[in-house]
Amino acid sequence: MPLPPFPPEDRVRSPYTGWTRAHWEAAADALLAAVAPHAGPEHALISLPGPRPSRSGPRSDGLEGYAR
């Protein structure tokens, strides 16, 4: 899935990075879109693929994925 276009930099409002609130919103949207295919049926768990679950178990890992 391609990333949505980011707004142009604004070095007046943000002289160090050029990023404004719109940039951070676009970045957050892209991160959420990347994990959406791994969401549970009610979107309360995000179970990311990996070699094995943690010691806490896959359900705890899914809750952790949602919380982060």
N, CA, C and O atoms as a Tripos MOL2 file, in Angstrom:
@<TRIPOS>MOLECULE
protein
  272   271    68     0     0
PROTEIN
NO_CHARGES

@<TRIPOS>ATOM
      1 N           0.8410   -1.1650    0.0000 N.3       1 MET1
      2 CA          0.0000    0.0000    0.0000 C.3       1 MET1
      3 C           0.8970    1.2420    0.0000 C.2       1 MET1
      4 O           1.7280    1.3990    0.8940 O.2       1 MET1
      5 N           0.7410    2.1100   -0.9760 N.am      2 PRO2
      6 CA          1.5920    3.3100   -1.0220 C.3       2 PRO2
      7 C           1.2080    4.3150    0.0560 C.2       2 PRO2
      8 O           0.0560    4.3780    0.4860 O.2       2 PRO2
      9 N           2.1720    5.0810    0.4750 N.am      3 LEU3
     10 CA          1.9200    6.1110    1.4750 C.3       3 LEU3
     11 C           1.1630    7.2700    0.8570 C.2       3 LEU3
     12 O           1.3780    7.6060   -0.3080 O.2       3 LEU3
     13 N           0.2730    7.8860    1.6350 N.am      4 PRO4
     14 CA         -0.4000    9.0800    1.1110 C.3       4 PRO4
     15 C           0.6190   10.2030    0.9860 C.2       4 PRO4
     16 O           1.6270   10.2100    1.6930 O.2       4 PRO4
     17 N           0.3670   11.1370    0.1040 N.am      5 PRO5
     18 CA          1.3290   12.2440   -0.0340 C.3       5 PRO5
     19 C           1.3730   13.0960    1.2280 C.2       5 PRO5
     20 O           0.3440   13.4070    1.8280 O.2       5 PRO5
     21 N           2.5700   13.4560    1.6050 N.am      6 PHE6
     22 CA          2.7370   14.3320    2.7550 C.3       6 PHE6
     23 C           2.6130   15.7780    2.2940 C.2       6 PHE6
     24 O           2.9270   16.0870    1.1440 O.2       6 PHE6
     25 N           2.1610   16.6630    3.1690 N.am      7 PRO7
     26 CA          2.1010   18.0830    2.8100 C.3       7 PRO7
     27 C           3.5170   18.6340    2.6250 C.2       7 PRO7
     28 O           4.4770   18.0450    3.1220 O.2       7 PRO7
     29 N           3.6510   19.7290    1.9330 N.am      8 PRO8
     30 CA          4.9900   20.3200    1.7950 C.3       8 PRO8
     31 C           5.5080   20.8190    3.1430 C.2       8 PRO8
     32 O           4.7300   21.1630    4.0330 O.2       8 PRO8
     33 N           6.8240   20.8510    3.2770 N.am      9 GLU9
     34 CA          7.4210   21.3320    4.5150 C.3       9 GLU9
     35 C           7.0830   22.7950    4.7300 C.2       9 GLU9
     36 O           6.9080   23.5530    3.7760 O.2       9 GLU9
     37 N           6.9940   23.1850    5.9980 N.am     10 ASP10
     38 CA          6.7310   24.5730    6.3670 C.3      10 ASP10
     39 C           7.8370   25.0100    7.3210 C.2      10 ASP10
     40 O           7.7200   24.8470    8.5350 O.2      10 ASP10
     41 N           8.9110   25.5630    6.7640 N.am     11 ARG11
     42 CA         10.0730   25.9620    7.5740 C.3      11 ARG11
     43 C           9.8280   27.2430    8.3640 C.2      11 ARG11
     44 O          10.6350   27.6000    9.2220 O.2      11 ARG11
     45 N           8.7330   27.9330    8.0900 N.am     12 VAL12
     46 CA          8.4010   29.1270    8.8770 C.3      12 VAL12
     47 C           7.7920   28.7000   10.2080 C.2      12 VAL12
     48 O           8.1950   29.1880   11.2630 O.2      12 VAL12
     49 N           6.8260   27.7930   10.1590 N.am     13 ARG13
     50 CA          6.1550   27.3480   11.3870 C.3      13 ARG13
     51 C           6.9920   26.3380   12.1600 C.2      13 ARG13
     52 O           6.8860   26.2420   13.3830 O.2      13 ARG13
     53 N           7.8210   25.5890   11.4480 N.am     14 SER14
     54 CA          8.6530   24.5690   12.0930 C.3      14 SER14
     55 C          10.0530   24.6300   11.4760 C.2      14 SER14
     56 O          10.3620   23.8590   10.5680 O.2      14 SER14
     57 N          10.8940   25.5370   11.9610 N.am     15 PRO15
     58 CA         12.1810   25.7810   11.3050 C.3      15 PRO15
     59 C          13.1660   24.6130   11.3680 C.2      15 PRO15
     60 O          14.0480   24.5250   10.5140 O.2      15 PRO15
     61 N          13.0490   23.7310   12.3290 N.am     16 TYR16
     62 CA         14.0120   22.6340   12.4540 C.3      16 TYR16
     63 C          13.6930   21.4530   11.5580 C.2      16 TYR16
     64 O          14.5770   20.9260   10.8830 O.2      16 TYR16
     65 N          12.4360   21.0360   11.5470 N.am     17 THR17
     66 CA         12.0720   19.8440   10.7700 C.3      17 THR17
     67 C          11.2300   20.1590    9.5490 C.2      17 THR17
     68 O          11.2400   19.4020    8.5780 O.2      17 THR17
     69 N          10.5020   21.2660    9.5840 N.am     18 GLY18
     70 CA          9.5890   21.5770    8.4920 C.3      18 GLY18
     71 C           8.2630   20.8450    8.6100 C.2      18 GLY18
     72 O           7.3570   21.0470    7.8010 O.2      18 GLY18
     73 N           8.1540   19.9840    9.6330 N.am     19 TRP19
     74 CA          6.9330   19.1980    9.8180 C.3      19 TRP19
     75 C           5.9420   19.9610   10.6780 C.2      19 TRP19
     76 O           6.3070   20.5760   11.6810 O.2      19 TRP19
     77 N           4.6940   19.9130   10.2740 N.am     20 THR20
     78 CA          3.6050   20.5150   11.0300 C.3      20 THR20
     79 C           2.7090   19.3980   11.5670 C.2      20 THR20
     80 O           3.0050   18.2150   11.3960 O.2      20 THR20
     81 N           1.6340   19.7810   12.2030 N.am     21 ARG21
     82 CA          0.6880   18.7840   12.7200 C.3      21 ARG21
     83 C           0.1880   17.8660   11.6070 C.2      21 ARG21
     84 O           0.0080   16.6680   11.8240 O.2      21 ARG21
     85 N          -0.0330   18.4140   10.4330 N.am     22 ALA22
     86 CA         -0.5150   17.6060    9.3050 C.3      22 ALA22
     87 C           0.4750   16.5040    8.9420 C.2      22 ALA22
     88 O           0.0610   15.4160    8.5410 O.2      22 ALA22
     89 N           1.7620   16.7630    9.0740 N.am     23 HIS23
     90 CA          2.7700   15.7350    8.8030 C.3      23 HIS23
     91 C           2.6680   14.5940    9.8150 C.2      23 HIS23
     92 O           2.6940   13.4200    9.4460 O.2      23 HIS23
     93 N           2.5510   14.9540   11.0930 N.am     24 TRP24
     94 CA          2.4580   13.9370   12.1380 C.3      24 TRP24
     95 C           1.1710   13.1280   12.0160 C.2      24 TRP24
     96 O           1.1620   11.9260   12.2790 O.2      24 TRP24
     97 N           0.0820   13.7900   11.6160 N.am     25 GLU25
     98 CA         -1.1670   13.0610   11.3930 C.3      25 GLU25
     99 C          -1.0240   12.0810   10.2340 C.2      25 GLU25
    100 O          -1.5050   10.9510   10.3170 O.2      25 GLU25
    101 N          -0.3710   12.4980    9.1630 N.am     26 ALA26
    102 CA         -0.1680   11.6170    8.0120 C.3      26 ALA26
    103 C           0.7230   10.4400    8.3930 C.2      26 ALA26
    104 O           0.4780    9.3150    7.9590 O.2      26 ALA26
    105 N           1.7510   10.6880    9.1960 N.am     27 ALA27
    106 CA          2.6350    9.6030    9.6350 C.3      27 ALA27
    107 C           1.8640    8.6040   10.5070 C.2      27 ALA27
    108 O           2.0230    7.3940   10.3440 O.2      27 ALA27
    109 N           1.0350    9.0970   11.4270 N.am     28 ALA28
    110 CA          0.2330    8.2160   12.2860 C.3      28 ALA28
    111 C          -0.7580    7.4140   11.4540 C.2      28 ALA28
    112 O          -0.9500    6.2240   11.7050 O.2      28 ALA28
    113 N          -1.3870    8.0400   10.4730 N.am     29 ASP29
    114 CA         -2.3220    7.3280    9.5980 C.3      29 ASP29
    115 C          -1.6230    6.2140    8.8410 C.2      29 ASP29
    116 O          -2.1850    5.1320    8.6680 O.2      29 ASP29
    117 N          -0.3940    6.4680    8.3840 N.am     30 ALA30
    118 CA          0.3590    5.4560    7.6500 C.3      30 ALA30
    119 C           0.7130    4.2730    8.5610 C.2      30 ALA30
    120 O           0.6420    3.1190    8.1390 O.2      30 ALA30
    121 N           1.0910    4.5650    9.8050 N.am     31 LEU31
    122 CA          1.4130    3.4850   10.7390 C.3      31 LEU31
    123 C           0.1790    2.6420   11.0570 C.2      31 LEU31
    124 O           0.2660    1.4150   11.1150 O.2      31 LEU31
    125 N          -0.9560    3.2850   11.2590 N.am     32 LEU32
    126 CA         -2.1890    2.5480   11.5400 C.3      32 LEU32
    127 C          -2.6300    1.7220   10.3380 C.2      32 LEU32
    128 O          -3.1110    0.6010   10.5010 O.2      32 LEU32
    129 N          -2.4730    2.2550    9.1520 N.am     33 ALA33
    130 CA         -2.8400    1.5130    7.9450 C.3      33 ALA33
    131 C          -1.9630    0.2760    7.7770 C.2      33 ALA33
    132 O          -2.4190   -0.7450    7.2630 O.2      33 ALA33
    133 N          -0.7060    0.3650    8.2110 N.am     34 ALA34
    134 CA          0.2140   -0.7660    8.0730 C.3      34 ALA34
    135 C          -0.1670   -1.9420    8.9700 C.2      34 ALA34
    136 O           0.0700   -3.0920    8.5980 O.2      34 ALA34
    137 N          -0.7480   -1.6860   10.1370 N.am     35 VAL35
    138 CA         -1.1040   -2.7800   11.0510 C.3      35 VAL35
    139 C          -2.5670   -3.2030   10.9230 C.2      35 VAL35
    140 O          -2.9680   -4.2010   11.5220 O.2      35 VAL35
    141 N          -3.3600   -2.4770   10.1680 N.am     36 ALA36
    142 CA         -4.7870   -2.8000   10.0270 C.3      36 ALA36
    143 C          -5.0240   -4.2410    9.5650 C.2      36 ALA36
    144 O          -5.9600   -4.8690   10.0590 O.2      36 ALA36
    145 N          -4.2290   -4.7990    8.6430 N.am     37 PRO37
    146 CA         -4.4700   -6.1920    8.2390 C.3      37 PRO37
    147 C          -4.2600   -7.2040    9.3670 C.2      37 PRO37
    148 O          -4.7110   -8.3440    9.2530 O.2      37 PRO37
    149 N          -3.5930   -6.8190   10.4390 N.am     38 HIS38
    150 CA         -3.3080   -7.7380   11.5500 C.3      38 HIS38
    151 C          -4.2580   -7.5460   12.7210 C.2      38 HIS38
    152 O          -4.0730   -8.1570   13.7740 O.2      38 HIS38
    153 N          -5.2740   -6.7040   12.5500 N.am     39 ALA39
    154 CA         -6.2310   -6.4480   13.6270 C.3      39 ALA39
    155 C          -7.1890   -7.6180   13.7830 C.2      39 ALA39
    156 O          -7.5120   -8.3090   12.8170 O.2      39 ALA39
    157 N          -7.6380   -7.8280   15.0150 N.am     40 GLY40
    158 CA         -8.6110   -8.8770   15.2870 C.3      40 GLY40
    159 C          -9.9780   -8.4980   14.7510 C.2      40 GLY40
    160 O         -10.1610   -7.3950   14.2360 O.2      40 GLY40
    161 N         -10.9460   -9.4110   14.8670 N.am     41 PRO41
    162 CA        -12.2700   -9.1590   14.2990 C.3      41 PRO41
    163 C         -12.9750   -7.9270   14.8680 C.2      41 PRO41
    164 O         -13.7600   -7.2920   14.1640 O.2      41 PRO41
    165 N         -12.7140   -7.5850   16.1120 N.am     42 GLU42
    166 CA        -13.3390   -6.3980   16.7090 C.3      42 GLU42
    167 C         -12.3370   -5.2460   16.8360 C.2      42 GLU42
    168 O         -12.6300   -4.2340   17.4730 O.2      42 GLU42
    169 N         -11.1770   -5.3990   16.2390 N.am     43 HIS43
    170 CA        -10.1160   -4.3880   16.2550 C.3      43 HIS43
    171 C          -9.6300   -4.0540   17.6580 C.2      43 HIS43
    172 O          -9.1460   -2.9470   17.8970 O.2      43 HIS43
    173 N          -9.7510   -4.9920   18.5860 N.am     44 ALA44
    174 CA         -9.2670   -4.7840   19.9440 C.3      44 ALA44
    175 C          -7.9010   -5.4180   20.1620 C.2      44 ALA44
    176 O          -7.2520   -5.1460   21.1720 O.2      44 ALA44
    177 N          -7.4560   -6.2520   19.2390 N.am     45 LEU45
    178 CA         -6.1390   -6.8840   19.3030 C.3      45 LEU45
    179 C          -5.4300   -6.6540   17.9790 C.2      45 LEU45
    180 O          -6.0530   -6.6740   16.9170 O.2      45 LEU45
    181 N          -4.1400   -6.4370   18.0480 N.am     46 ILE46
    182 CA         -3.3280   -6.3670   16.8400 C.3      46 ILE46
    183 C          -2.2410   -7.4170   17.0070 C.2      46 ILE46
    184 O          -1.2800   -7.2160   17.7500 O.2      46 ILE46
    185 N          -2.3960   -8.5300   16.3150 N.am     47 SER47
    186 CA         -1.4630   -9.6500   16.4290 C.3      47 SER47
    187 C          -0.5040   -9.6110   15.2400 C.2      47 SER47
    188 O          -0.8280  -10.0610   14.1410 O.2      47 SER47
    189 N           0.6690   -9.0670   15.4880 N.am     48 LEU48
    190 CA          1.6700   -8.9610   14.4270 C.3      48 LEU48
    191 C           2.3590  -10.2980   14.2190 C.2      48 LEU48
    192 O           2.5520  -11.0500   15.1740 O.2      48 LEU48
    193 N           2.7320  -10.6040   12.9840 N.am     49 PRO49
    194 CA          3.4050  -11.8740   12.7280 C.3      49 PRO49
    195 C           4.8070  -11.8680   13.3380 C.2      49 PRO49
    196 O           5.4400  -10.8220   13.4790 O.2      49 PRO49
    197 N           5.2540  -13.0270   13.6830 N.am     50 GLY50
    198 CA          6.5890  -13.1550   14.2460 C.3      50 GLY50
    199 C           6.9080  -14.6110   14.4970 C.2      50 GLY50
    200 O           6.0490  -15.4760   14.3310 O.2      50 GLY50
    201 N           8.1270  -14.8860   14.8930 N.am     51 PRO51
    202 CA          8.5420  -16.2820   15.0560 C.3      51 PRO51
    203 C           7.8230  -17.0080   16.1880 C.2      51 PRO51
    204 O           7.4950  -18.1860   16.0500 O.2      51 PRO51
    205 N           7.5730  -16.3270   17.3040 N.am     52 ARG52
    206 CA          6.8830  -16.9710   18.4280 C.3      52 ARG52
    207 C           6.3230  -15.8930   19.3560 C.2      52 ARG52
    208 O           6.8180  -14.7660   19.3700 O.2      52 ARG52
    209 N           5.3030  -16.2330   20.1210 N.am     53 PRO53
    210 CA          4.7630  -15.2540   21.0790 C.3      53 PRO53
    211 C           5.7200  -15.0430   22.2450 C.2      53 PRO53
    212 O           6.6210  -15.8480   22.4820 O.2      53 PRO53
    213 N           5.5100  -13.9530   22.9630 N.am     54 SER54
    214 CA          6.3300  -13.6870   24.1440 C.3      54 SER54
    215 C           5.9360  -14.6440   25.2620 C.2      54 SER54
    216 O           5.0300  -15.4600   25.0940 O.2      54 SER54
    217 N           6.6070  -14.5470   26.3910 N.am     55 ARG55
    218 CA          6.2880  -15.4000   27.5360 C.3      55 ARG55
    219 C           4.8970  -15.1170   28.0730 C.2      55 ARG55
    220 O           4.2880  -15.9720   28.7170 O.2      55 ARG55
    221 N           4.3910  -13.9140   27.8100 N.am     56 SER56
    222 CA          3.0630  -13.5390   28.2990 C.3      56 SER56
    223 C           1.9470  -14.1640   27.4790 C.2      56 SER56
    224 O           0.8070  -14.2260   27.9390 O.2      56 SER56
    225 N           2.2500  -14.6250   26.2800 N.am     57 GLY57
    226 CA          1.2550  -15.2820   25.4520 C.3      57 GLY57
    227 C           0.7410  -14.3980   24.3250 C.2      57 GLY57
    228 O           0.9000  -13.1780   24.3540 O.2      57 GLY57
    229 N           0.1180  -15.0340   23.3290 N.am     58 PRO58
    230 CA         -0.3270  -14.2850   22.1480 C.3      58 PRO58
    231 C          -1.4290  -13.2660   22.4310 C.2      58 PRO58
    232 O          -1.4850  -12.2220   21.7800 O.2      58 PRO58
    233 N          -2.2980  -13.5520   23.3860 N.am     59 ARG59
    234 CA         -3.3630  -12.5840   23.6850 C.3      59 ARG59
    235 C          -2.7750  -11.3150   24.2970 C.2      59 ARG59
    236 O          -3.1720  -10.2060   23.9390 O.2      59 ARG59
    237 N          -1.8480  -11.4780   25.2010 N.am     60 SER60
    238 CA         -1.1810  -10.3270   25.7890 C.3      60 SER60
    239 C          -0.4030   -9.5510   24.7270 C.2      60 SER60
    240 O          -0.3700   -8.3200   24.7530 O.2      60 SER60
    241 N           0.2210  -10.2680   23.7970 N.am     61 ASP61
    242 CA          0.9510   -9.6090   22.7060 C.3      61 ASP61
    243 C          -0.0070   -8.7900   21.8250 C.2      61 ASP61
    244 O           0.3340   -7.6930   21.3830 O.2      61 ASP61
    245 N          -1.1920   -9.3270   21.5790 N.am     62 GLY62
    246 CA         -2.1870   -8.6080   20.7770 C.3      62 GLY62
    247 C          -2.6700   -7.3450   21.4630 C.2      62 GLY62
    248 O          -2.8590   -6.3140   20.8170 O.2      62 GLY62
    249 N          -2.8720   -7.4220   22.7780 N.am     63 LEU63
    250 CA         -3.2530   -6.2250   23.5390 C.3      63 LEU63
    251 C          -2.1340   -5.2000   23.5250 C.2      63 LEU63
    252 O          -2.3850   -4.0000   23.4130 O.2      63 LEU63
    253 N          -0.9010   -5.6720   23.6380 N.am     64 GLU64
    254 CA          0.2520   -4.7760   23.5960 C.3      64 GLU64
    255 C           0.3550   -4.0920   22.2410 C.2      64 GLU64
    256 O           0.6680   -2.9040   22.1580 O.2      64 GLU64
    257 N           0.0900   -4.8470   21.1800 N.am     65 GLY65
    258 CA          0.0930   -4.2670   19.8360 C.3      65 GLY65
    259 C          -0.9490   -3.1900   19.6940 C.2      65 GLY65
    260 O          -0.7070   -2.1760   19.0400 O.2      65 GLY65
    261 N          -2.1050   -3.3880   20.2930 N.am     66 TYR66
    262 CA         -3.1780   -2.3840   20.2500 C.3      66 TYR66
    263 C          -2.7840   -1.1520   21.0650 C.2      66 TYR66
    264 O          -3.0060   -0.0200   20.6330 O.2      66 TYR66
    265 N          -2.2080   -1.3710   22.2270 N.am     67 ALA67
    266 CA         -1.8830   -0.2610   23.1230 C.3      67 ALA67
    267 C          -0.7830    0.6240   22.5690 C.2      67 ALA67
    268 O          -0.7780    1.8300   22.8170 O.2      67 ALA67
    269 N           0.1200    0.0640   21.8440 N.am     68 ARG68
    270 CA          1.2330    0.8640   21.3340 C.3      68 ARG68
    271 C           0.8370    1.5290   20.0630 C.2      68 ARG68
    272 O           1.6370    2.2530   19.4700 O.2      68 ARG68
@<TRIPOS>BOND
     1     1     2 1
     2     2     3 1
     3     3     4 2
     4     3     5 am
     5     5     6 1
     6     6     7 1
     7     7     8 2
     8     7     9 am
     9     9    10 1
    10    10    11 1
    11    11    12 2
    12    11    13 am
    13    13    14 1
    14    14    15 1
    15    15    16 2
    16    15    17 am
    17    17    18 1
    18    18    19 1
    19    19    20 2
    20    19    21 am
    21    21    22 1
    22    22    23 1
    23    23    24 2
    24    23    25 am
    25    25    26 1
    26    26    27 1
    27    27    28 2
    28    27    29 am
    29    29    30 1
    30    30    31 1
    31    31    32 2
    32    31    33 am
    33    33    34 1
    34    34    35 1
    35    35    36 2
    36    35    37 am
    37    37    38 1
    38    38    39 1
    39    39    40 2
    40    39    41 am
    41    41    42 1
    42    42    43 1
    43    43    44 2
    44    43    45 am
    45    45    46 1
    46    46    47 1
    47    47    48 2
    48    47    49 am
    49    49    50 1
    50    50    51 1
    51    51    52 2
    52    51    53 am
    53    53    54 1
    54    54    55 1
    55    55    56 2
    56    55    57 am
    57    57    58 1
    58    58    59 1
    59    59    60 2
    60    59    61 am
    61    61    62 1
    62    62    63 1
    63    63    64 2
    64    63    65 am
    65    65    66 1
    66    66    67 1
    67    67    68 2
    68    67    69 am
    69    69    70 1
    70    70    71 1
    71    71    72 2
    72    71    73 am
    73    73    74 1
    74    74    75 1
    75    75    76 2
    76    75    77 am
    77    77    78 1
    78    78    79 1
    79    79    80 2
    80    79    81 am
    81    81    82 1
    82    82    83 1
    83    83    84 2
    84    83    85 am
    85    85    86 1
    86    86    87 1
    87    87    88 2
    88    87    89 am
    89    89    90 1
    90    90    91 1
    91    91    92 2
    92    91    93 am
    93    93    94 1
    94    94    95 1
    95    95    96 2
    96    95    97 am
    97    97    98 1
    98    98    99 1
    99    99   100 2
   100    99   101 am
   101   101   102 1
   102   102   103 1
   103   103   104 2
   104   103   105 am
   105   105   106 1
   106   106   107 1
   107   107   108 2
   108   107   109 am
   109   109   110 1
   110   110   111 1
   111   111   112 2
   112   111   113 am
   113   113   114 1
   114   114   115 1
   115   115   116 2
   116   115   117 am
   117   117   118 1
   118   118   119 1
   119   119   120 2
   120   119   121 am
   121   121   122 1
   122   122   123 1
   123   123   124 2
   124   123   125 am
   125   125   126 1
   126   126   127 1
   127   127   128 2
   128   127   129 am
   129   129   130 1
   130   130   131 1
   131   131   132 2
   132   131   133 am
   133   133   134 1
   134   134   135 1
   135   135   136 2
   136   135   137 am
   137   137   138 1
   138   138   139 1
   139   139   140 2
   140   139   141 am
   141   141   142 1
   142   142   143 1
   143   143   144 2
   144   143   145 am
   145   145   146 1
   146   146   147 1
   147   147   148 2
   148   147   149 am
   149   149   150 1
   150   150   151 1
   151   151   152 2
   152   151   153 am
   153   153   154 1
   154   154   155 1
   155   155   156 2
   156   155   157 am
   157   157   158 1
   158   158   159 1
   159   159   160 2
   160   159   161 am
   161   161   162 1
   162   162   163 1
   163   163   164 2
   164   163   165 am
   165   165   166 1
   166   166   167 1
   167   167   168 2
   168   167   169 am
   169   169   170 1
   170   170   171 1
   171   171   172 2
   172   171   173 am
   173   173   174 1
   174   174   175 1
   175   175   176 2
   176   175   177 am
   177   177   178 1
   178   178   179 1
   179   179   180 2
   180   179   181 am
   181   181   182 1
   182   182   183 1
   183   183   184 2
   184   183   185 am
   185   185   186 1
   186   186   187 1
   187   187   188 2
   188   187   189 am
   189   189   190 1
   190   190   191 1
   191   191   192 2
   192   191   193 am
   193   193   194 1
   194   194   195 1
   195   195   196 2
   196   195   197 am
   197   197   198 1
   198   198   199 1
   199   199   200 2
   200   199   201 am
   201   201   202 1
   202   202   203 1
   203   203   204 2
   204   203   205 am
   205   205   206 1
   206   206   207 1
   207   207   208 2
   208   207   209 am
   209   209   210 1
   210   210   211 1
   211   211   212 2
   212   211   213 am
   213   213   214 1
   214   214   215 1
   215   215   216 2
   216   215   217 am
   217   217   218 1
   218   218   219 1
   219   219   220 2
   220   219   221 am
   221   221   222 1
   222   222   223 1
   223   223   224 2
   224   223   225 am
   225   225   226 1
   226   226   227 1
   227   227   228 2
   228   227   229 am
   229   229   230 1
   230   230   231 1
   231   231   232 2
   232   231   233 am
   233   233   234 1
   234   234   235 1
   235   235   236 2
   236   235   237 am
   237   237   238 1
   238   238   239 1
   239   239   240 2
   240   239   241 am
   241   241   242 1
   242   242   243 1
   243   243   244 2
   244   243   245 am
   245   245   246 1
   246   246   247 1
   247   247   248 2
   248   247   249 am
   249   249   250 1
   250   250   251 1
   251   251   252 2
   252   251   253 am
   253   253   254 1
   254   254   255 1
   255   255   256 2
   256   255   257 am
   257   257   258 1
   258   258   259 1
   259   259   260 2
   260   259   261 am
   261   261   262 1
   262   262   263 1
   263   263   264 2
   264   263   265 am
   265   265   266 1
   266   266   267 1
   267   267   268 2
   268   267   269 am
   269   269   270 1
   270   270   271 1
   271   271   272 2
@<TRIPOS>SUBSTRUCTURE
     1 MET1         2 RESIDUE 1 A MET
     2 PRO2         6 RESIDUE 1 A PRO
     3 LEU3        10 RESIDUE 1 A LEU
     4 PRO4        14 RESIDUE 1 A PRO
     5 PRO5        18 RESIDUE 1 A PRO
     6 PHE6        22 RESIDUE 1 A PHE
     7 PRO7        26 RESIDUE 1 A PRO
     8 PRO8        30 RESIDUE 1 A PRO
     9 GLU9        34 RESIDUE 1 A GLU
    10 ASP10       38 RESIDUE 1 A ASP
    11 ARG11       42 RESIDUE 1 A ARG
    12 VAL12       46 RESIDUE 1 A VAL
    13 ARG13       50 RESIDUE 1 A ARG
    14 SER14       54 RESIDUE 1 A SER
    15 PRO15       58 RESIDUE 1 A PRO
    16 TYR16       62 RESIDUE 1 A TYR
    17 THR17       66 RESIDUE 1 A THR
    18 GLY18       70 RESIDUE 1 A GLY
    19 TRP19       74 RESIDUE 1 A TRP
    20 THR20       78 RESIDUE 1 A THR
    21 ARG21       82 RESIDUE 1 A ARG
    22 ALA22       86 RESIDUE 1 A ALA
    23 HIS23       90 RESIDUE 1 A HIS
    24 TRP24       94 RESIDUE 1 A TRP
    25 GLU25       98 RESIDUE 1 A GLU
    26 ALA26      102 RESIDUE 1 A ALA
    27 ALA27      106 RESIDUE 1 A ALA
    28 ALA28      110 RESIDUE 1 A ALA
    29 ASP29      114 RESIDUE 1 A ASP
    30 ALA30      118 RESIDUE 1 A ALA
    31 LEU31      122 RESIDUE 1 A LEU
    32 LEU32      126 RESIDUE 1 A LEU
    33 ALA33      130 RESIDUE 1 A ALA
    34 ALA34      134 RESIDUE 1 A ALA
    35 VAL35      138 RESIDUE 1 A VAL
    36 ALA36      142 RESIDUE 1 A ALA
    37 PRO37      146 RESIDUE 1 A PRO
    38 HIS38      150 RESIDUE 1 A HIS
    39 ALA39      154 RESIDUE 1 A ALA
    40 GLY40      158 RESIDUE 1 A GLY
    41 PRO41      162 RESIDUE 1 A PRO
    42 GLU42      166 RESIDUE 1 A GLU
    43 HIS43      170 RESIDUE 1 A HIS
    44 ALA44      174 RESIDUE 1 A ALA
    45 LEU45      178 RESIDUE 1 A LEU
    46 ILE46      182 RESIDUE 1 A ILE
    47 SER47      186 RESIDUE 1 A SER
    48 LEU48      190 RESIDUE 1 A LEU
    49 PRO49      194 RESIDUE 1 A PRO
    50 GLY50      198 RESIDUE 1 A GLY
    51 PRO51      202 RESIDUE 1 A PRO
    52 ARG52      206 RESIDUE 1 A ARG
    53 PRO53      210 RESIDUE 1 A PRO
    54 SER54      214 RESIDUE 1 A SER
    55 ARG55      218 RESIDUE 1 A ARG
    56 SER56      222 RESIDUE 1 A SER
    57 GLY57      226 RESIDUE 1 A GLY
    58 PRO58      230 RESIDUE 1 A PRO
    59 ARG59      234 RESIDUE 1 A ARG
    60 SER60      238 RESIDUE 1 A SER
    61 ASP61      242 RESIDUE 1 A ASP
    62 GLY62      246 RESIDUE 1 A GLY
    63 LEU63      250 RESIDUE 1 A LEU
    64 GLU64      254 RESIDUE 1 A GLU
    65 GLY65      258 RESIDUE 1 A GLY
    66 TYR66      262 RESIDUE 1 A TYR
    67 ALA67      266 RESIDUE 1 A ALA
    68 ARG68      270 RESIDUE 1 A ARG
